[in-house]
Amino acid sequence: MFIDKIQISVKAGAGGNGAVSFRREKYVAKGGPDGGDGGNGGNIIFEIDEGSNTLLAFRYKRKFIAENGENGSGAKRHGKNGADVIIKVPRGTIIRNAENGKIIKDMSDGERFTVCKGGRGGWGNKHFATPTRQIPRFAKDGLPGDAKEIILELKMIADVGLVGLPSAGKSSLLSVVSAARPKIAEYHFTTLEPSLGVVNTGDDRGFVMADIPGLIEGAAEGAGLGHDFLRHIERCRLLLQVVDISGMEGRSPADDFDTISAELESFSEELASRPRIIAANKCDLIDEDTDESLKSLETLADALGYKVIPVSTATRKGIPELLHEIQRMLAELPPITVYESEITEADEAELENAYPEDTVITRDDSGAYVCSGKWLEKLCGRVYFDDRESLMYFQKSLNEGGIIEKLRAAGCSEGDTVKMFDIEFDFVD
């Protein structure tokens, strides 16, 4: 089974909590606070797996959670950082935000990419000692790690994409010009997944060719197998359209050419305008000098600026000329497309920043008022509720942030239960 698009959940680890501790040793005066900081949460990191060409590894495992950072402890001991989770994907995988479909990263440059950052560890009470507050009895909790729903989409990286109707001879051509051994048989849809082959032209340059499963009429709208794999052609710098010139399938080669062109244009006008060579396969079964089908195809292709090269995968006729023309055109074409991130600065700011007005208030089955929101979550993580000064800061923040007013507007009154993450208290008006 070939899997080239899948949705997964990723969550970075939360930071560990800072410690509340005081140094107490015999014969040591003025020990003071010595609570250590919490460790940072683990990250979710993507890297390239050069030996893979499918997303099959994600068929049964679709949730990835990094390790939380450990809490700090006394004697200024820092908590252990959480372990990162490394997710390996094939080269050419595009990471998208599942909510809006925007591209986060194109994994084509070989570099590691951190898609979710672990939460920062909380400070221990050693950071909060001042000349007027010498025994701080509070510390900061660690911050939660990033979490995302993402879509992995594989777009194979190849210089040349083979396209054509079923049984046109694409797999046979790939097997002749490279060491790839795709399945070949005399029935339609023999090829069920894309195959890659490295073509050695003898000059230490060469190129990569991809055999895309056969397209049929209506493929761009989801018919047949082609719709699932058209995205793999998007990276190809050059299209090699294979046409069965023999007419053994009872079809006109010119009509076959038009059918594939129409499907490419329906999928993407930019893709349809990509440079193209026409390989008129099975030319050993016709008389090239008199065959009207070949002449009609050449006339049609010439009008569009495409070159037709008669070839035979059975006899290897025309193969050297075809490879020479491919190499010549590739030398003049720009590099393989690498997609830029579509995440803007505004998107990043929205992810990083949190505002009191984003707080949402609902009621649960018990009638309690449940407050949720990123700003509120960060506030709760900064407060040590056993310390009077920290509690006063919490109350002041709720008032200034408009949360108390929001609770009143929602109908909350004296004595009602309010829940904020793992905190629960009675409302006092």
C-alpha positions in Angstrom: 0.0 0.0 0.0 1.2 3.5 -0.9 0.3 6.3 1.5 1.2 9.8 0.4 -1.1 12.0 2.6 -2.0 11.6 6.2 -3.0 13.6 9.3 -1.2 13.2 12.6 -1.2 14.9 16.0 2.0 16.2 17.6 2.6 17.6 21.1 5.8 18.9 22.6 6.5 18.3 26.3 5.6 20.6 29.1 8.3 22.4 31.1 8.9 21.1 34.6 7.9 23.2 37.6 10.3 25.3 39.6 11.0 24.2 43.2 10.3 26.0 46.4 13.2 25.2 48.7 15.5 26.8 51.3 19.0 25.9 52.2 19.3 24.6 55.7 22.8 23.4 56.7 24.5 23.2 60.1 27.0 26.0 60.6 25.8 27.8 57.4 24.2 31.2 58.1 21.7 32.9 55.8 21.0 29.9 53.6 18.2 31.5 51.7 16.1 30.1 48.9 17.7 27.5 46.7 14.8 26.1 44.6 16.1 24.9 41.2 14.4 25.5 37.8 12.3 23.0 36.0 13.6 21.3 32.9 12.4 22.3 29.4 10.0 20.0 27.6 11.0 17.9 24.7 10.6 19.2 21.1 8.9 17.5 18.1 11.5 17.4 15.4 11.2 16.2 11.8 14.2 14.9 9.8 14.7 13.2 6.4 14.8 9.5 6.1 16.7 8.9 2.8 15.7 5.2 2.7 12.0 5.8 2.7 9.6 6.9 -0.1 6.2 6.5 1.5 4.3 7.6 4.6 3.4 4.0 5.5 5.1 4.3 8.9 2.2 6.6 10.0 -0.6 4.2 9.1 -0.9 2.9 12.6 0.9 5.6 14.7 -0.6 9.0 14.3 0.0 10.6 17.7 3.5 11.8 18.9 4.0 13.3 22.3 7.4 14.5 23.6 8.6 14.0 27.1 7.9 16.6 29.8 10.7 18.3 31.6 11.4 17.2 35.2 10.7 19.5 38.1 13.5 21.4 39.8 14.6 20.5 43.3 16.5 21.9 46.3 20.2 22.9 46.3 19.5 24.8 43.0 19.3 21.5 41.1 17.9 22.0 37.6 15.2 19.5 36.4 16.2 17.2 33.5 15.1 18.4 30.1 12.5 16.2 28.3 13.7 14.0 25.5 12.9 15.2 21.9 10.8 13.1 19.6 12.4 12.7 16.2 10.0 11.9 13.3 11.5 10.7 10.1 9.8 11.4 6.8 10.8 10.8 3.1 12.5 13.7 1.3 9.9 15.8 -0.4 7.4 15.6 2.4 5.4 18.8 3.0 4.1 19.6 6.5 0.8 21.5 6.5 -1.3 23.1 9.2 -4.4 20.9 9.3 -6.6 23.8 10.4 -6.0 26.1 7.4 -3.9 23.9 5.0 -1.0 26.4 5.0 2.5 25.0 4.3 4.6 25.0 7.5 7.7 23.4 6.0 8.9 21.6 2.8 11.2 18.8 4.0 13.4 18.9 0.9 16.5 20.7 2.0 17.8 17.9 4.3 17.7 20.1 7.4 16.0 19.2 10.7 12.9 21.2 11.5 11.3 21.7 14.9 7.5 21.8 14.3 6.6 22.0 18.0 8.7 23.6 20.7 8.7 22.2 24.3 7.5 24.4 27.1 10.1 26.4 29.1 10.8 25.1 32.6 9.5 27.2 35.5 11.8 29.2 37.7 12.6 28.1 41.2 12.2 30.4 44.2 15.9 31.3 44.1 15.0 33.8 41.3 12.5 35.7 43.4 14.5 36.7 46.4 14.9 40.5 46.8 16.1 42.7 49.7 12.5 43.1 50.8 11.3 39.6 50.0 14.0 37.3 51.4 12.0 34.2 51.8 9.9 33.8 48.7 7.6 30.8 49.1 6.5 30.5 45.5 8.0 29.4 42.2 6.8 29.3 38.6 5.2 26.3 37.0 6.6 25.2 33.6 4.8 26.3 30.5 2.9 23.8 28.3 4.5 22.6 25.0 3.1 23.5 21.6 0.5 21.1 20.1 -0.6 20.9 16.5 -2.7 18.8 14.1 -0.7 18.6 10.9 -1.0 17.0 7.5 2.0 15.2 5.9 1.9 15.3 2.2 4.5 13.5 0.1 5.5 15.1 -3.2 8.2 13.0 -4.8 11.4 14.8 -5.8 12.3 13.9 -9.4 13.6 15.8 -12.4 11.5 14.0 -14.9 7.9 12.8 -14.5 6.5 10.0 -16.7 2.9 10.5 -17.5 0.5 8.7 -19.9 -2.5 6.5 -20.1 -2.4 2.9 -18.7 -0.3 0.4 -20.7 1.5 3.2 -22.6 4.8 1.7 -21.5 6.0 4.1 -18.8 7.2 1.4 -16.4 8.9 -0.4 -19.3 10.7 2.8 -20.2 11.8 3.4 -16.6 13.2 -0.1 -16.4 15.1 0.3 -19.6 16.8 3.6 -18.7 17.5 3.0 -15.0 18.1 0.3 -12.5 14.5 0.6 -11.2 12.4 -2.5 -11.5 8.7 -1.5 -11.4 6.1 -4.2 -12.0 5.3 -4.7 -15.7 2.4 -6.6 -17.0 -0.1 -6.5 -19.9 -3.0 -5.1 -18.1 -4.1 -1.7 -17.0 -3.1 -0.2 -13.7 -0.2 -2.6 -13.2 1.6 0.3 -11.4 -0.2 1.1 -8.2 2.4 3.4 -6.7 5.0 5.9 -8.0 8.5 4.5 -8.7 11.8 6.4 -8.8 14.8 5.6 -10.9 18.2 7.2 -11.3 19.2 7.6 -15.0 22.9 7.5 -15.6 23.8 9.4 -18.8 27.5 8.6 -18.5 28.7 12.1 -17.8 28.4 12.0 -14.0 25.4 14.2 -14.1 22.3 12.0 -14.7 18.8 12.7 -13.4 16.0 11.2 -11.4 12.9 9.9 -13.2 9.5 9.1 -11.6 6.9 6.7 -13.0 3.5 8.0 -12.1 0.6 5.5 -12.1 -1.5 5.7 -15.3 -4.0 8.6 -15.6 -7.4 8.2 -17.2 -10.0 10.7 -18.3 -11.5 12.4 -15.2 -8.4 11.7 -13.1 -8.2 15.4 -12.0 -11.7 15.0 -10.5 -10.8 11.8 -8.6 -11.4 9.0 -11.2 -9.0 6.1 -11.3 -5.6 6.2 -9.6 -4.2 9.3 -11.2 -5.8 11.9 -8.9 -3.9 10.5 -5.9 -0.5 10.8 -7.6 -0.8 14.0 -9.7 0.7 15.9 -6.9 4.0 14.0 -7.4 4.4 15.6 -10.9 4.3 19.1 -9.4 8.0 19.0 -8.5 9.2 17.6 -11.8 11.0 20.1 -14.0 10.2 18.2 -17.1 7.3 16.0 -18.2 7.9 13.0 -20.4 4.6 12.0 -21.9 4.5 8.4 -23.1 2.0 7.7 -25.9 1.3 4.3 -27.4 1.8 5.0 -31.1 0.9 1.4 -32.2 -2.8 1.9 -31.6 -3.0 -1.6 -30.1 -5.5 -0.4 -27.5 -7.8 0.8 -30.2 -7.2 4.4 -29.4 -5.8 7.3 -31.5 -2.4 8.5 -30.2 -3.5 12.1 -30.8 -6.6 11.6 -28.7 -4.4 10.0 -25.9 -2.2 13.0 -26.0 -5.2 15.4 -25.7 -6.7 13.3 -22.8 -3.5 13.6 -20.7 -3.1 17.3 -21.5 -6.7 18.0 -20.4 -6.2 16.1 -17.1 -3.0 18.0 -16.3 -4.6 21.3 -17.1 -7.7 20.4 -14.9 -5.4 19.7 -12.0 -3.1 22.7 -12.5 -2.6 25.1 -15.4 0.9 25.7 -14.3 1.6 22.0 -14.4 0.1 21.7 -17.9 2.4 24.4 -19.1 5.5 22.6 -17.8 8.2 21.7 -20.5 7.3 18.4 -22.1 8.8 15.8 -24.4 6.5 13.2 -26.2 7.9 9.7 -26.3 6.0 7.8 -29.1 6.5 4.3 -27.7 6.2 0.9 -29.5 7.4 2.5 -32.8 8.8 -0.9 -33.7 5.2 -2.0 -34.5 4.7 0.7 -37.1 6.3 2.1 -40.3 7.6 5.5 -39.2 7.7 6.8 -42.8 4.1 6.2 -43.7 2.2 5.9 -40.4 -0.5 8.5 -40.3 -1.0 8.3 -36.5 2.7 9.3 -35.9 2.3 12.2 -38.4 -0.9 13.4 -36.7 0.8 13.3 -33.3 3.8 15.2 -34.6 1.7 17.9 -36.2 -0.3 18.3 -32.9 2.8 18.4 -30.8 4.7 20.8 -33.1 1.8 23.3 -32.8 2.3 23.3 -29.0 6.1 23.4 -29.2 6.7 19.9 -28.0 9.2 17.5 -29.6 8.1 13.9 -30.5 10.7 11.2 -30.3 9.8 7.7 -31.6 11.1 5.0 -29.2 10.7 1.3 -28.5 11.4 -0.1 -25.0 11.4 -3.6 -26.6 14.3 -2.9 -29.1 15.8 0.2 -27.3 15.3 2.2 -30.5 15.4 5.9 -30.0 16.3 5.6 -26.3 19.8 7.3 -26.6 18.2 10.2 -28.5 15.5 10.5 -25.9 18.0 10.6 -23.0 20.2 13.2 -24.8 17.2 15.5 -25.4 16.1 15.1 -21.7 19.6 16.0 -20.5 19.8 19.0 -22.8 16.5 20.4 -21.7 17.2 19.8 -18.0 20.4 21.8 -18.3 18.4 24.8 -19.3 15.6 24.5 -16.7 15.5 25.9 -13.2 16.1 23.7 -10.1 13.4 21.5 -8.6 10.6 23.4 -6.9 11.0 23.8 -3.1 7.8 25.2 -1.5 8.2 28.2 0.8 6.5 28.3 4.2 3.0 30.0 4.0 3.1 30.8 7.7 3.2 34.6 8.0 4.6 36.7 10.8 0.9 37.4 11.8 0.3 33.6 12.0 3.4 33.2 14.2 2.3 36.1 16.4 -1.1 34.6 16.8 0.5 31.3 17.9 2.9 32.9 20.3 0.8 35.7 21.8 -2.2 35.2 24.0 -4.7 37.8 25.1 -7.2 38.0 28.0 -10.1 38.8 25.6 -9.6 35.3 24.0 -10.7 33.7 27.2 -13.8 31.5 26.8 -16.3 30.8 29.6 -18.6 27.8 29.5 -20.6 25.8 32.0 -20.1 22.1 32.7 -22.6 19.4 33.8 -22.3 20.4 37.4 -23.1 24.0 36.7 -19.6 25.3 37.4 -18.2 28.1 35.2 -15.2 26.8 33.2 -12.7 29.4 32.0 -10.2 28.4 29.2 -7.8 30.3 27.0 -4.1 30.4 26.2 -3.5 33.7 28.2 -5.3 32.2 31.2 -3.3 29.0 31.0 -0.1 30.9 31.1 -1.3 33.0 34.0 -2.2 30.0 36.0 1.2 28.5 35.3 2.9 31.6 36.8 1.0 31.6 40.1 1.9 29.8 43.3 -1.4 29.7 45.1 0.0 29.0 48.6 1.8 32.3 48.6 -0.2 35.4 49.5 1.7 37.8 47.2 1.4 35.4 44.3 -2.3 35.0 44.9 -2.8 38.8 45.0 -1.0 39.1 41.6 -3.4 36.4 40.3 -6.5 38.3 41.5 -5.2 41.6 40.1 -4.5 40.0 36.7 -8.0 38.6 36.5 -9.5 42.0 37.2 -7.2 43.9 34.8 -7.7 41.3 32.1 -11.5 41.6 32.3 -12.0 38.0 33.4 -14.0 38.9 36.5 -16.3 41.1 34.4 -16.7 38.3 31.9 -17.7 35.9 34.6 -20.4 38.4 35.9 -21.7 38.8 32.3 -22.0 35.0 32.0 -24.2 35.0 35.1 -21.6 34.0 37.7 -22.6 35.2 41.2 -21.4 34.9 44.8 -20.6 31.3 45.8 -20.7 29.8 42.3 -17.9 27.4 41.4 -15.2 28.6 38.9 -12.8 26.3 37.2 -9.6 27.4 35.5 -7.6 24.4 34.3 -6.6 22.5 37.5 -7.7 25.3 39.8 -11.2 25.4 41.3 -12.5 28.1 43.7 -15.8 29.8 44.8 -16.6 33.1 43.2 -16.5 36.1 45.6 -18.1 39.3 44.2 
